[in-house]
Amino acid sequence: MPTERPQTRWPRGATTIAEVATAAGVSRATVSRVMNGRDTVDAELAARVKEVAARLQYRPSNVARSLSLGRTDTVAVVVPDLANPMFQQVLRGVAAAAADAGYRVLVADTAEHAGDEEKVVVDARMRCDALVLVSPRMPERALRALLPQVRPAVVVNRAPDGTTPTLEIDYAHGIGQIVDHLLGLGHRHLLYLAGPPESASHLRRLEALRVAAAHRSGVRLSEMPAGASVEAGYAVAGDVLAARPTAVVAYNDLVAFGLLARLNELGVAVPGDLSIVGFDDIELARFATPSLTTAAVPQAELGRLAWEHLRPLLAGGEPVQDPAPIRPTLAVRASTGPVPPSVRLARAAEGGAPQAAADPLRDVAWRLEAGVPAAEATADLIGASSAAHHGELPLARYVTGADLPPVHARRPYLHPVHTAGGTALTDVSPVDHRHHYGMSFAVPVVNGTSYWGGRTFLRDEGPTLLPNHGRQVPRSRRVVGGTLVEDVAWLDERDEPLLREDRTLEAHPWADARAWLLRWSSTLHAEHGELRIESPATNGRPQAGYGGLFWRLAAADTTSVLGEGLAGEQAVHGSRSPWLAFVQRRELASATLLLVQPPEQLRPWFVRVAEYPGAGPALAWDSVTRVPAGGTLEAGLAAVLVDRALGADEAAELAARAWA
């Protein structure tokens, strides 16, 4: 008897629209109308079709649905290089906003090949309903000829043409901030590491640099081809050193990363030997070693804005008016510092080094960043000397600190702060203490929240990194001449208000001493309940009662500290001297930072010299400070910045006038 072959059982495919129609007793057209959400089908019949579709696990084909409806519910984002985190963040912003509207995103990467870009763009548009072109590399004429063929589209990071919705970056503003920052640190020879030649953003950054340099006396700008990648920055390090600039402006953060890596291998100190600035502020910029000073562009926000401009076009509406050019903000970190002493010495030998103005300052005034709400703006303190040829002198910069890492306790701070002769007396995010930022109001613990940054000292445990970092947020600000007044909210780690501060920064010339005076006065209001202010010392760490108005100085060749009848770190630390003076000596110039307490607020000094230069009056030296609900606490500190080394007698004389 022949053996019977077993019957082959093929796996069943997905349920078809025909099977749903048969089971529901309707036509395929009716099933299609129901599944596409059209309201032309009787409600009872539509319910039956949906019940059958669910029971048979029917899923409409997206391809077939797109052919039927004439749309794909997909938009394409075309970028020059998906490996660049800048473009990843823009893509993330588009994708998140599009997903909320039920759209998917297709990504196309042109790999920096401008010649292939037009073909990639056209191909992407054929597969999607609309396009977002991010930093297109093709020439302007080719781009403008292409855009009418691929509409609807939005362009990010090109100049607007008046027809296609465009998001533009104000590179002139960002570059201007970079140049002013570097000049304020004493740099005069700047080197630009150029981006891809076909990149419009490179061309506009270069143009802005040339204009900024041309409008500032004594600036020399060099240019060097590089590229857009980490490898490009790494490869040109030798040529950078041969060009002997004191500061480098990289096309983007990736190029800066590569340069930092190679300089580290070569033993070149950043910023001790060379300062470096990037552009974009990608996520890794603050985690570089050292952390990277860079012009921050709101990348994810660019993506979200691109979708907002694209969405009305998808619905057949009119384009939304282009927003004002988006202004980068300078994130000052540890990769920039004062010009190296050896360079200042060489300038002096050549007769070209600007030293402390022979004439005293005649005026100082705060200047707010233009076009930015006052409470969010950077404020620059500008001085004018008695001699017109000295021109404007950058004395200090006051920033909101909104871009600090949360673990550093975001807060406004002063940096850089200079003497009238241009010597920097502040440091920011140094390697030894990343959470130190120039001069700021920094307190380790207020009601369990850290406004100091970094680790919190716990009794019997030691320094422990806790998720307890709060932030200080300026709510309002007004400026009149040399006086800046702020209302500051102190928010806890849950972003709830903990206290309110009235803050005043007041600056004056010091006519007879080649110096100037800065006074910081604060009143803390316990409007939300009792305040408990602590320090590591109150939690069991002896002699560590830091916290309050704290000044972190820049490094110098030598630093010594004096107090009233006192000399040296051990003598001044913990004393209630009315004043202390940091005397710093450098190869070319010496300077003194004289810190003076208000006569009615003499608190113990927390002082460091050997480990790092920094000091401030302690709010909770060895016991907890309590402020009752509804009460206030006053804190103040005056700083006299002098372009020479002071002795104890002269320091005491100047200190007696600081709060007069």
MARBA-84189 format. One line per 8 residues: their letters; for each residue x, y, z of C-alpha. Coordinates in pm, whole numbers, plus 32768, in hexadecimal, padded with zeros to 4 digits. Example, Ala and Ser with C-alpha at 12.3 -4.5 7.8 and 13.67 -1.06 7.14 Angstrom:
<rs>
as	84CE/7E3E/830C ~ 8557/7F96/82CA
</rs>
This chain:
<rs>
mpterpqt	8000/8000/8000 ~ 809F/814B/7F98 ~ 8107/8235/80AC ~ 802E/8369/80C0 ~ 80F3/84AE/80AB ~ 80B6/859E/81CB ~ 7FFE/86D6/815F ~ 80D8/880C/815D
rwprgatt	8050/8922/823F ~ 80C6/8A77/81CD ~ 80C5/8B8C/82CF ~ 7F9C/8C6F/82B4 ~ 7FE4/8DD4/8245 ~ 7F52/8F15/82D2 ~ 7DDD/8F46/82BA ~ 7D78/8FF5/8179
iaevataa	7C74/9102/8141 ~ 7BAE/9009/806E ~ 7B95/8F17/8194 ~ 7B18/902C/8278 ~ 7A17/9094/8172 ~ 7999/8F2B/814C ~ 7980/8EF3/82C5 ~ 78C9/903C/82F9
gvsratvs	77E8/9011/81C8 ~ 7851/915A/8128 ~ 791E/91CC/8002 ~ 7A95/9207/800D ~ 7A53/9378/7FC7 ~ 797F/938D/8103 ~ 7A93/92ED/81D3 ~ 7B8C/93E6/813E
rvmngrdt	7AAF/9510/8194 ~ 7A7D/9495/82F9 ~ 7BEF/9450/8338 ~ 7C51/95A3/82A7 ~ 7B69/9652/839B ~ 7A70/96DC/82A1 ~ 7919/9733/8329 ~ 784D/96CF/81F6
vdaelaar	7803/9571/827E ~ 76D5/9525/8359 ~ 7743/951C/84C7 ~ 76B5/93BF/8509 ~ 775A/9335/83D0 ~ 78A5/93DF/8428 ~ 789C/9345/8583 ~ 7869/91EA/84EC
vkevaarl	798F/9218/83FF ~ 7A73/9289/851D ~ 7A09/9161/85F4 ~ 7A59/906B/84DB ~ 7BA4/9118/8490 ~ 7C0A/9102/85FC ~ 7BA4/8F93/8617 ~ 7C69/8F38/84DE
qyrpsnva	7D8E/9016/854C ~ 7D7F/90DB/8409 ~ 7E79/91F4/83E2 ~ 7E5B/92DF/82B5 ~ 7F8C/92F2/81D4 ~ 8039/9440/81FC ~ 80B2/942D/8094 ~ 7F58/93E6/800D
rslslgrt	7EC0/94EE/80EF ~ 7FBA/95F0/8075 ~ 7F6B/959F/7F0A ~ 7DFA/95BA/7F55 ~ 7E0C/9702/8013 ~ 7F25/97A1/7F4C ~ 7FFA/97DC/8087 ~ 80EC/9719/815E
dtvavvvp	80D6/97CC/82AF ~ 8251/97D6/8299 ~ 8345/98F8/8280 ~ 84B2/98E3/821E ~ 85CE/998E/82D5 ~ 8704/99B6/81FE ~ 884C/99F9/82B7 ~ 89B6/9A19/8243
dlanpmfq	8A43/9928/8345 ~ 8974/985B/8438 ~ 8AAD/9810/8505 ~ 8AB2/997E/8571 ~ 89F7/999E/86BE ~ 8980/9AF7/8655 ~ 88AE/9A5F/8540 ~ 8840/9941/8620
qvlrgvaa	87A6/9A3B/8711 ~ 86F3/9AF8/85FB ~ 866D/99AB/857E ~ 85FB/9951/86DC ~ 853B/9A98/86F3 ~ 848D/9A5E/85A4 ~ 843C/98F3/85F3 ~ 83A8/993E/874A
aaadagyr	82CA/9A54/86C6 ~ 8260/9990/8591 ~ 820A/985B/865F ~ 8118/9929/872F ~ 8061/9978/85EA ~ 805E/980D/8574 ~ 817B/982F/847A ~ 82AF/9756/8451
vlvadtae	8407/97D6/83ED ~ 84EB/974D/82DF ~ 865A/97B1/82F8 ~ 8743/97E7/81D0 ~ 88B8/9826/8202 ~ 897D/98C4/80E4 ~ 8ACF/9874/818A ~ 8B4D/99D6/8141
hagdeekv	8B3E/9991/7FC8 ~ 8AAC/9AD0/7F3A ~ 8AA8/9A3D/7DDC ~ 89B8/9927/7E44 ~ 88DA/9A03/7F19 ~ 87DB/9A65/7E0F ~ 879D/98F9/7DAD ~ 8776/9892/7F1A
vvdarmrc	8680/99AD/7F59 ~ 85A8/995B/7E2A ~ 85A7/97E9/7E7B ~ 8542/982C/7FE4 ~ 842A/9913/7F78 ~ 8399/9808/7E91 ~ 8373/9722/7FBC ~ 82E7/9821/80B3
dalvlvsp	81E9/9935/80D4 ~ 82E1/9A4B/8125 ~ 844D/9A9D/816E ~ 8527/9B3E/8278 ~ 8679/9B9C/81E4 ~ 877A/9BCF/82F7 ~ 88B3/9C97/829C ~ 88A7/9C3C/8129
rmperalr	89FF/9C45/8087 ~ 8999/9C8A/7F1E ~ 89E4/9DE4/7E8B ~ 88E1/9EF3/7EC2 ~ 8872/9EFF/7D56 ~ 883F/9D86/7D48 ~ 877D/9D88/7E90 ~ 8690/9E9B/7E1F
allpqvrp	8651/9DEA/7CD5 ~ 8608/9CA2/7D8A ~ 851D/9D1B/7E9C ~ 83EC/9D61/7DBB ~ 8403/9BF9/7D3D ~ 83F9/9B55/7E93 ~ 82FF/9C27/7F56 ~ 8283/9C1C/8060
avvvnrap	83D4/9C48/8107 ~ 847D/9D01/8223 ~ 85EB/9D64/8222 ~ 86BB/9D70/8360 ~ 87FD/9E38/8377 ~ 8802/9EFF/8234 ~ 87A9/A065/81E3 ~ 8633/A08F/8194
dgttptle	85BD/A0C9/802E ~ 846B/A15F/8086 ~ 83B1/A033/7FF6 ~ 8418/9EF4/80A7 ~ 83F3/9EEB/8225 ~ 8554/9F0D/82AE ~ 85F1/9F02/8408 ~ 8728/9FDB/840D
idyahgig	8842/9FE6/850F ~ 88D0/A13A/856E ~ 8A3D/A0DA/8548 ~ 8AB3/A243/855F ~ 8A28/A255/86C0 ~ 8AC4/A10A/872B ~ 8C17/A15B/8695 ~ 8C0E/A2B7/872F
qivdhllg	8BE1/A21E/8888 ~ 8D05/A132/884C ~ 8DEE/A247/87D8 ~ 8D8F/A32D/88F9 ~ 8DC6/A211/89F1 ~ 8F20/A1C2/8967 ~ 8F87/A32F/8953 ~ 8F15/A35B/8AB9
lghrhlly	900B/A249/8B1A ~ 9125/A303/8A6B ~ 9134/A23D/8926 ~ 9191/A2F8/87E9 ~ 91FB/A1E7/86F3 ~ 90CE/A10D/86A0 ~ 90D2/9FE3/85B4 ~ 8F98/9F63/8507
lagppesa	8F8B/9DF1/84AA ~ 8EAE/9DFC/8375 ~ 8D8F/9D0E/832D ~ 8D30/9C68/81E3 ~ 8D5A/9D69/80C8 ~ 8BFB/9D20/8045 ~ 8B5D/9D57/819B ~ 8A90/9E99/81A7
shlrrlea	8AAF/9EA2/8322 ~ 8C2C/9E96/8302 ~ 8C2A/9FB7/820D ~ 8B4C/A088/82ED ~ 8C19/A03D/8425 ~ 8D57/A09A/836B ~ 8CBD/A1DD/82EC ~ 8C48/A234/844C
lrvaaahr	8DA5/A1F0/84D5 ~ 8E46/A2CF/83CF ~ 8D53/A3E9/841B ~ 8D7C/A3C2/8594 ~ 8EF6/A3C5/8579 ~ 8EF7/A4F1/848E ~ 8E26/A5BE/8581 ~ 8F04/A57A/86AF
sgvrlsem	9058/A619/86C4 ~ 918F/A546/86E6 ~ 90EC/A3FC/867F ~ 919C/A311/8590 ~ 90C5/A203/84F0 ~ 9162/A0D4/8447 ~ 90A0/9FCD/8382 ~ 90F1/9E5D/8351
pagasvea	9035/9D4D/828E ~ 8FB4/9C33/8369 ~ 8E5C/9B93/8335 ~ 8D32/9B2D/8407 ~ 8DA4/99F5/84C1 ~ 8E6D/998D/85F1 ~ 8F71/98FE/8506 ~ 8F96/9A4E/8459
gyavagdv	8FE4/9AFF/859F ~ 90D7/99F0/8608 ~ 9192/9A01/84BC ~ 91D8/9B78/84C0 ~ 9261/9B91/8624 ~ 93CA/9BA7/85AC ~ 9378/9CBD/84B8 ~ 92B8/9D76/85C9
laarptav	93E9/9D75/86AD ~ 94C8/9DE6/858D ~ 93E3/9F12/8550 ~ 9414/9F7E/86BE ~ 92BD/A010/870A ~ 9254/A040/8875 ~ 90EA/9FD9/8832 ~ 903F/9EF7/8734
vayndlva	8ED7/9F17/86BB ~ 8E6F/9DC8/862A ~ 8D62/9DA5/851E ~ 8C9E/9CC2/8607 ~ 8CBE/9C00/874B ~ 8D2F/9AC0/869E ~ 8E5D/9B6F/8607 ~ 8EA8/9C02/875E
fgllarln	8E95/9AA4/87FA ~ 8F94/9A1C/8705 ~ 9080/9B3F/8745 ~ 905D/9B15/88BE ~ 90AE/99A3/88A4 ~ 91EB/99D6/87D8 ~ 9266/9AFA/88AC ~ 923C/9A21/89E1
elgvavpg	9318/9916/8940 ~ 941D/9A1D/88ED ~ 9420/9AA5/8A4F ~ 938F/9BF8/89F2 ~ 92C3/9C8C/8B11 ~ 9167/9D10/8AC4 ~ 9126/9E26/8B1D ~ 927C/9E60/8BBD
dlsivgfd	9334/9E60/8A6E ~ 9213/9E85/897A ~ 90A1/9ED9/899A ~ 8F9F/9E22/88C4 ~ 8E37/9E7D/886D ~ 8D3E/9DA3/87B1 ~ 8BEA/9DE6/8718 ~ 8A95/9D39/8745
dielarfa	8AAF/9CBD/88AF ~ 8A66/9B51/8867 ~ 8A13/9A77/8994 ~ 8B79/9A01/89C9 ~ 8C10/9B5F/89CC ~ 8BEE/9B8C/8B44 ~ 8C8A/9A35/8B7F ~ 8DC8/9A70/8AB4
tpslttaa	8F13/9A8D/8B6C ~ 8F21/9BAE/8BA9 ~ 8DB3/9C05/8B7D ~ 8D83/9CC2/8A38 ~ 8D2E/9E31/8A1A ~ 8C3E/9E45/88F4 ~ 8B24/9F0B/8853 ~ 89E5/9E51/88AC
vpqaelgr	88DD/9E1F/879D ~ 8789/9D92/8811 ~ 879A/9C5E/8734 ~ 8666/9B96/879C ~ 85A0/9CDB/87A4 ~ 8609/9D16/8639 ~ 856E/9BC7/85DE ~ 842D/9C17/8696
lawehlrp	8413/9D6B/85EF ~ 8451/9CC9/849C ~ 8323/9BE8/84D4 ~ 824B/9D0E/8542 ~ 829A/9DBA/83F7 ~ 8262/9C7C/832C ~ 8119/9C0B/83C4 ~ 8038/9D1D/8331
llaggepv	80C8/9CD4/81D8 ~ 8067/9B66/81FA ~ 7F03/9BD6/823A ~ 7F05/9CB2/8104 ~ 7F25/9DF5/81CA ~ 8002/9F25/81A2 ~ 8168/9F2C/8225 ~ 81A0/9FB0/8384
qdpapirp	8272/A0EB/8391 ~ 83E3/A09D/83C4 ~ 8454/A0DD/852B ~ 8567/A1D8/8576 ~ 86C4/A145/8547 ~ 8712/A05F/866C ~ 882A/A0E6/8745 ~ 8931/9FFE/87D5
tlavrast	899A/A038/893C ~ 8B00/A014/89B2 ~ 8B39/9EF6/8AA8 ~ 8C7E/9F53/8B58 ~ 8D30/9E20/8BDF ~ 8E90/9DAF/8C32 ~ 8F31/9DA6/8AD6 ~ 8F6A/9F1F/8AD0
gpvppsvr	9043/9FEA/8BB8 ~ 9128/A117/8BC6 ~ 9232/A13D/8ABC ~ 936D/A07F/8B29 ~ 9467/A14C/8BF6 ~ 957C/A0FF/8AFB ~ 94B3/A1A5/89E9 ~ 9473/A2D9/8ABE
laraaegg	95E8/A2E8/8B07 ~ 963C/A2D5/8995 ~ 9545/A3EB/894A ~ 95E5/A4C5/8A50 ~ 973B/A48A/89B5 ~ 96AC/A4F6/8865 ~ 960C/A628/8900 ~ 94AE/A5B0/88AB
apqaaadp	941E/A531/89F0 ~ 9306/A5FE/8A89 ~ 9355/A627/8BF9 ~ 9285/A6BD/8D0C ~ 91FC/A805/8C95 ~ 92D7/A925/8D04 ~ 9199/A9ED/8D2E ~ 908E/A987/8E2A
lrdvawrl	8F34/A91A/8DC2 ~ 8E41/AA39/8D9D ~ 8D01/A96D/8D77 ~ 8C71/A80D/8D81 ~ 8B1F/A790/8D07 ~ 8A62/A64B/8CD7 ~ 89F8/A5F8/8B74 ~ 88EB/A4EE/8B3A
eagvpaae	88F0/A3FF/8A14 ~ 8819/A496/8901 ~ 86D7/A3EC/8894 ~ 86C1/A304/89C4 ~ 85CE/A329/8AE8 ~ 8684/A3E0/8BFF ~ 8670/A2C1/8CFA ~ 8707/A1D1/8BFA
atadliga	880C/A2B7/8B66 ~ 8982/A2B8/8B9B ~ 89F2/A3FC/8C42 ~ 8B48/A48B/8BF3 ~ 8BED/A589/8CD6 ~ 8CA8/A680/8BFB ~ 8DA2/A77F/8C77 ~ 8E20/A8BE/8BD5
ssaahhge	8F71/A951/8C2E ~ 8FC3/AABF/8C4C ~ 9098/AAAA/8B13 ~ 8FCA/AA80/89D7 ~ 90CC/A9A5/892D ~ 908C/A88C/8A25 ~ 8F24/A873/89AD ~ 8E32/A77F/8A4C
lplaryvt	8EBB/A689/8B4B ~ 8E07/A53F/8B8D ~ 8E01/A521/8D08 ~ 8D0B/A408/8D52 ~ 8C02/A327/8CBC ~ 8ACE/A2B5/8D7D ~ 8A13/A188/8CF0 ~ 88DA/A0CF/8D61
gadlppvh	8980/9F79/8D79 ~ 884B/9ED8/8CE0 ~ 8927/9DF6/8C08 ~ 89F2/9D65/8D28 ~ 89D3/9BEF/8D64 ~ 88BE/9BB5/8E66 ~ 89B8/9B07/8F4C ~ 8A7B/9C4F/8F5E
arrpylhp	8950/9D04/8FFB ~ 88EF/9DFA/8EEB ~ 891C/9F61/8F5D ~ 8980/A0B8/8ED8 ~ 8AF1/A105/8EF2 ~ 8BFA/A206/8E9A ~ 8D08/A198/8DA3 ~ 8DF0/A211/8D24
vhtaggta	8E3A/A32D/8E12 ~ 8F6B/A401/8DB5 ~ 903A/A511/8E4A ~ 9039/A656/8D85 ~ 9181/A5E2/8CEC ~ 90E4/A4A1/8C68 ~ 915D/A39E/8D66 ~ 9054/A28F/8D9B
ltdvspvd	9008/A24A/8F0A ~ 8EFD/A13C/8EE9 ~ 8EFA/9FD3/8E76 ~ 8DD8/9EFB/8E00 ~ 8DA2/9D82/8E1D ~ 8F13/9D35/8E60 ~ 8F91/9BD0/8E5D ~ 8FB6/9BC0/8FD9
hrhhygms	8E4E/9C2F/901D ~ 8D6E/9C29/8EEB ~ 8C4F/9CC9/8FAC ~ 8D11/9E09/8FFE ~ 8C99/9F2C/8F27 ~ 8D47/A07C/8F47 ~ 8C98/A149/9051 ~ 8B3E/A0CD/90B8
favpvvng	8A53/A091/91DD ~ 8A95/9F21/9222 ~ 8A18/9E6A/9358 ~ 8A4E/9CF3/9399 ~ 88FD/9CB0/9440 ~ 87BE/9D79/9474 ~ 86A1/9CA4/94FE ~ 8743/9B71/9463
tsywggrt	877A/9C0C/930A ~ 88D9/9C4E/9283 ~ 8920/9D9E/91E6 ~ 8A97/9D58/91E0 ~ 8AAE/9C40/90E2 ~ 8B64/9AF6/90E6 ~ 8B5A/9A10/9213 ~ 8AA4/9A4C/935A
flrdegpt	8B61/99F9/949B ~ 8A97/990A/9575 ~ 8AEA/98BD/96DD ~ 8B88/9761/9701 ~ 8B87/9736/9584 ~ 8C5E/984E/94FA ~ 8C33/98F8/93A5 ~ 8B0D/9855/92F3
llpnhgrq	8A76/98AB/91A3 ~ 8902/98E1/91DF ~ 87E4/9947/90F7 ~ 87AE/9A7F/91CA ~ 882C/9B99/90F0 ~ 8759/9CD1/90DC ~ 8779/9E02/8FFF ~ 876D/9F7B/9016
vprsrrvv	8693/A021/8F0F ~ 868C/A198/8ECD ~ 8521/A208/8EB8 ~ 855A/A375/8E69 ~ 867F/A45E/8E34 ~ 86BA/A5CF/8E06 ~ 87F8/A68D/8DBB ~ 884E/A7F8/8DFD
ggtlvedv	89B5/A85B/8DB3 ~ 8A9B/A78E/8E8E ~ 8981/A6F1/8F5B ~ 88CF/A5AB/8F05 ~ 87A4/A541/8FDA ~ 8709/A3E5/8FC6 ~ 85EE/A321/905F ~ 8667/A1B7/9078
awlderde	8598/A082/90C7 ~ 864A/9F60/9172 ~ 859E/9E20/90FF ~ 85D7/9CCE/91A5 ~ 8621/9B85/90F3 ~ 84AC/9B5B/90AC ~ 84A6/9CB7/9010 ~ 83D3/9D3B/912E
pllredrt	8422/9E97/91BA ~ 84F1/9E8B/92F9 ~ 854B/9FF6/932D ~ 8562/A145/927B ~ 8693/A225/925E ~ 86B9/A399/921E ~ 880E/A3BB/9177 ~ 88D3/A4F6/911F
leahpwad	8A1E/A506/9060 ~ 8AB2/A662/9079 ~ 8BF2/A6D6/8FCC ~ 8CBB/A818/8FF1 ~ 8E07/A8A4/8F74 ~ 8F1C/A8C8/9073 ~ 8FB0/AA0B/8FFB ~ 90FC/AA14/90B2
arawllrw	9177/A8AD/90B7 ~ 916A/A81C/8F55 ~ 9051/A743/8FD8 ~ 8EDA/A717/8FD6 ~ 8DD6/A6A8/90D4 ~ 8CC5/A59F/90BA ~ 8BC5/A56C/91D0 ~ 8AD8/A444/91E5
sstlhaeh	89B5/A46B/92DC ~ 88A8/A364/9317 ~ 8777/A345/93F5 ~ 86E3/A1E8/9419 ~ 856E/A1E0/9468 ~ 84E0/A0AC/9518 ~ 838F/A0D5/946E ~ 8343/9F60/945A
gelriesp	8398/9EF7/95BD ~ 84C4/9EDE/96A2 ~ 861C/9EBE/9602 ~ 872B/9DD6/9687 ~ 8883/9E28/95F1 ~ 8992/9D20/961F ~ 8AF6/9CD4/95B3 ~ 8BDB/9BA5/95B9
atngrpqa	8C60/9C28/9704 ~ 8B07/9C1B/97A5 ~ 8AED/9AB3/972E ~ 8C34/9A40/97C4 ~ 8D4F/9AB3/96E2 ~ 8E32/9B9D/97AC ~ 8EA2/9CE8/9715 ~ 8DC1/9CB9/95E5
gygglfwr	8CBC/9DC1/9632 ~ 8CB0/9E47/94CF ~ 8B7A/9ED5/942C ~ 8AFB/A030/93DC ~ 8B8C/A138/92F4 ~ 8CB8/A080/9267 ~ 8DCA/A0FD/917D ~ 8E97/A000/90B5
laaadtts	8FD3/A0A0/902C ~ 909C/A053/8EF5 ~ 91EB/9FAC/8F28 ~ 932A/A07D/8F35 ~ 949E/A03D/8F4F ~ 9488/A088/90C5 ~ 9360/A0D9/91A7 ~ 9372/A150/930D
vlgeglag	9260/A1BD/93FB ~ 9256/A2CE/9504 ~ 915B/A334/960F ~ 914F/A441/9718 ~ 928E/A3F7/97DA ~ 9297/A29E/9736 ~ 9361/A1F5/9624 ~ 933C/A0A0/9583
eqavhgsr	9222/9FAC/954C ~ 9226/9F0F/96A7 ~ 9219/A061/9755 ~ 9101/A0F9/9684 ~ 902D/9FBD/9668 ~ 8F1B/9FC9/9770 ~ 8F71/A12D/97DD ~ 8E75/A249/97EC
spwlafvq	8F61/A33E/9749 ~ 8E9F/A45E/96A9 ~ 8F5B/A41F/9567 ~ 9044/A331/94B7 ~ 9128/A371/938D ~ 9199/A277/9286 ~ 92E0/A2FA/91F7 ~ 9330/A250/90AE
rrelasat	9477/A272/8FF3 ~ 94A2/A218/8E87 ~ 95C7/A232/8D96 ~ 9552/A378/8D03 ~ 9466/A414/8DFD ~ 93F1/A3F5/8F63 ~ 9293/A42D/8FE6 ~ 91D8/A42D/9130
lllvqppe	9076/A3BF/917C ~ 900A/A468/92BE ~ 8ECC/A3D0/9353 ~ 8E1D/A49C/945F ~ 8CF6/A43D/953C ~ 8BEA/A539/95A0 ~ 8C45/A5BA/96FD ~ 8B01/A533/9794
qlrpwfvr	8B2D/A3D6/96FB ~ 8C83/A357/9766 ~ 8C7A/A1DF/972C ~ 8D96/A0DF/9735 ~ 8E5C/A0C8/95F2 ~ 8E75/9F82/9537 ~ 8FC2/9F9C/947F ~ 908A/9EBB/9396
vaeypgag	91DC/9F10/92FC ~ 92B4/9DD7/92E7 ~ 91A8/9CF3/924F ~ 9109/9E03/9179 ~ 90D1/9F7C/91A2 ~ 8F76/9FCD/9228 ~ 8EC5/A068/9351 ~ 8D7E/A0E8/93E0
palawdsv	8CD5/A13F/952B ~ 8C2D/A007/95BB ~ 8AB7/A00C/9606 ~ 8ACB/9ECD/96DA ~ 8C31/9EB5/9756 ~ 8C07/9DBD/9873 ~ 8A94/9DCB/98C6 ~ 8950/9DC5/9803
trvpaggt	88C3/9F1B/97A7 ~ 874A/9F36/97C6 ~ 8669/A03E/972E ~ 8507/A03C/97BD ~ 83DC/A034/96D5 ~ 83A3/A195/9659 ~ 8501/A1FF/96C4 ~ 862B/A275/95F7
leaglaav	87A1/A23A/95E5 ~ 889A/A33B/9562 ~ 89D8/A2E0/94A5 ~ 8ACE/A3CA/93FE ~ 8C2D/A3D6/9374 ~ 8CF6/A4F0/92D5 ~ 8E18/A4B3/91E9 ~ 8F25/A5B0/9196
lvdralga	8FE9/A545/9060 ~ 9141/A5E2/9052 ~ 9249/A5D0/8F40 ~ 9371/A59C/9029 ~ 93DB/A4DF/915E ~ 935C/A57F/92A0 ~ 9400/A574/93F3 ~ 933B/A548/9535
deaaelaa	932F/A6BC/958D ~ 92AE/A72B/9439 ~ 91B6/A60B/942F ~ 912C/A676/9581 ~ 910F/A7DE/950A ~ 904D/A77D/93D1 ~ 8F72/A689/9495 ~ 8F05/A79E/9581
rawa	8E6A/A856/9458 ~ 8DC8/A72D/93A7 ~ 8C76/A750/9454 ~ 8C86/A8C6/9494
</rs>
